[in-house]
Amino acid sequence: MKSKLVLSVGLLLTCVFQAQADHHVQEGFDAGKYVGKWYGLAMAADSPRFMKIKDTMRMPMSTFTLNADGGLDVTVSFSTPQGCQTKHRAYKNGAEPGHFESEDDKNGNNSIFVMETDYDTYALMVSLHTQENGQTSVKVSLFGRTPDLTPELKQKFEALAKAKNFSAENFSFPIKDGECELV
């Protein structure tokens, strides 16, 4: 029994490390240039919860700030049927610049990888969320400094999402409503 547990934990860690190894961050990432307000223009995910709400999602707004440890603090505001909701998460630096991690007993572990950004217009990010039961979900996000999705940005997003094995049925292009803007 003990050997099965050790083997199971070993396989789980191998899968998590392999999943993280598949996400290369932007070379020379500069967190100081990345901070500020970003709009969630597009997302692709494989979680059942995401698939249920993807067609009715409102555009979220995120604010990234540097925390005391040099990681990122992220505040996200989004519209729900109950009104505006805001969530906060603190990330510590990961293995390399552009990779950030967060551990939370209640919500599981998150890793984010800034894959590509020009800092002024767009950012492409991959997120891994590992739940207590060891199940990992993947999300690809396109952020913009403005709430406008251009054809060029949509094409960049779709290319990365497809490279991460998502199909169009996993895509969400949130509805722009401006209802839950962060101050």
C-alpha positions in Angstrom: 0.0 0.0 0.0 2.8 2.4 0.9 4.6 1.7 -2.4 1.4 2.5 -4.3 1.0 5.8 -2.5 4.7 6.7 -3.2 4.2 5.7 -6.9 1.0 7.8 -7.1 2.6 10.9 -5.6 5.6 10.4 -7.9 3.4 10.2 -11.0 1.4 13.2 -9.9 4.6 15.3 -9.4 5.9 14.1 -12.8 2.7 15.3 -14.5 2.8 18.7 -12.7 6.4 19.2 -13.5 5.9 18.1 -17.1 2.9 20.5 -17.5 5.0 23.4 -16.1 7.9 22.5 -18.5 5.5 22.8 -21.4 5.0 26.6 -20.8 7.9 28.8 -21.8 7.8 32.3 -20.5 8.7 35.4 -22.5 12.5 35.8 -22.5 13.6 38.9 -20.6 10.3 39.3 -19.0 10.1 42.6 -17.0 7.5 42.6 -14.2 7.9 46.3 -13.7 6.6 46.9 -17.2 3.8 44.4 -16.8 2.1 45.9 -13.8 -1.1 47.9 -14.3 -4.6 47.4 -15.6 -5.4 44.6 -18.0 -8.8 43.5 -19.6 -9.6 39.8 -20.1 -10.2 39.8 -23.9 -10.3 36.0 -24.5 -9.9 32.7 -22.6 -9.7 29.0 -23.3 -10.0 26.4 -20.6 -10.8 22.8 -20.0 -12.5 23.0 -16.6 -16.2 21.9 -16.4 -17.0 25.1 -14.5 -15.5 27.3 -17.3 -17.4 25.3 -20.0 -20.7 26.0 -18.2 -20.2 29.8 -18.1 -18.0 30.6 -21.1 -20.8 31.9 -23.4 -22.2 34.3 -20.8 -19.0 35.6 -19.3 -18.6 39.4 -18.9 -15.2 40.9 -19.5 -13.1 40.8 -16.3 -10.6 43.5 -15.4 -7.3 42.7 -13.6 -4.8 44.9 -11.9 -1.3 43.5 -11.4 1.0 45.1 -8.9 4.4 44.1 -7.5 4.3 42.8 -4.0 7.0 43.2 -1.3 8.6 39.9 -2.3 9.0 40.9 -6.0 6.0 38.7 -7.1 2.7 39.8 -8.3 -0.5 40.7 -6.5 -3.5 40.3 -8.8 -7.0 41.8 -8.2 -9.7 40.8 -10.6 -13.1 42.4 -10.9 -15.9 40.7 -12.8 -19.7 40.8 -13.3 -21.9 38.0 -12.0 -25.7 37.7 -11.7 -25.3 38.8 -8.1 -23.3 42.0 -9.1 -19.7 42.9 -9.3 -17.2 40.5 -7.6 -13.6 41.1 -6.8 -11.0 38.5 -6.0 -7.4 38.9 -4.9 -4.4 36.5 -5.1 -0.8 37.0 -4.3 1.8 35.2 -6.4 5.4 34.6 -5.6 8.1 34.4 -8.2 8.4 31.0 -9.9 11.4 29.3 -11.5 12.1 32.1 -13.9 11.0 35.7 -14.7 7.4 35.6 -16.0 6.5 32.5 -14.0 4.5 33.0 -10.8 3.0 30.6 -8.2 0.4 30.8 -5.6 -0.6 28.2 -2.9 -4.0 28.4 -1.3 -5.5 25.7 1.0 -9.0 26.7 0.0 -8.6 27.2 -3.8 -5.6 24.9 -4.7 -2.3 25.9 -6.3 -2.0 28.2 -9.3 0.9 28.8 -11.6 0.9 31.5 -14.2 3.2 31.8 -17.2 3.4 35.1 -19.2 4.1 33.6 -22.6 4.2 36.7 -24.7 3.6 40.4 -24.1 4.6 43.8 -25.6 3.6 45.4 -22.2 1.7 48.2 -24.0 -1.0 46.4 -25.9 -1.4 42.7 -25.1 -0.3 39.7 -23.0 -0.8 36.0 -23.5 -0.8 33.9 -20.3 -1.1 30.2 -19.5 -2.5 29.3 -16.0 -2.4 25.9 -14.3 -4.7 25.3 -11.4 -4.1 22.2 -9.3 -6.9 21.2 -7.0 -6.5 19.3 -3.7 -7.4 16.1 -5.5 -4.4 16.5 -7.8 -6.5 17.4 -10.9 -4.9 20.1 -13.0 -6.8 22.4 -15.3 -5.2 24.7 -17.9 -6.3 28.1 -19.1 -5.0 30.3 -21.9 -5.8 34.0 -21.5 -5.4 37.0 -23.7 -5.2 40.3 -21.9 -5.3 43.8 -23.4 -4.6 47.3 -22.0 -7.8 48.3 -23.6 -11.1 46.4 -23.9 -10.9 46.2 -27.7 -10.1 42.8 -29.3 -8.4 43.3 -32.7 -8.3 40.6 -35.4 -4.5 40.4 -34.9 -4.8 39.8 -31.1 -7.6 37.3 -31.7 -5.3 35.4 -34.1 -2.4 35.3 -31.6 -4.8 34.0 -28.9 -6.3 31.3 -31.1 -2.8 30.1 -32.3 -1.6 29.7 -28.7 -4.8 28.1 -27.5 -4.7 25.6 -30.4 -1.0 24.9 -29.6 -2.2 24.0 -26.1 -4.7 21.6 -27.6 -7.8 23.7 -27.2 -10.5 23.8 -29.9 -12.9 26.6 -30.7 -15.5 25.0 -28.4 -13.2 25.9 -25.4 -12.9 29.6 -26.4 -14.6 32.5 -24.7 -14.6 36.1 -25.8 -16.2 37.8 -22.8 -18.9 40.4 -23.3 -17.6 43.9 -22.9 -19.9 45.7 -20.5 -17.6 48.1 -18.4 -19.9 47.3 -15.4 -17.2 46.1 -13.0 -14.2 48.4 -13.6 -11.5 48.6 -10.9 -10.6 52.0 -9.7 
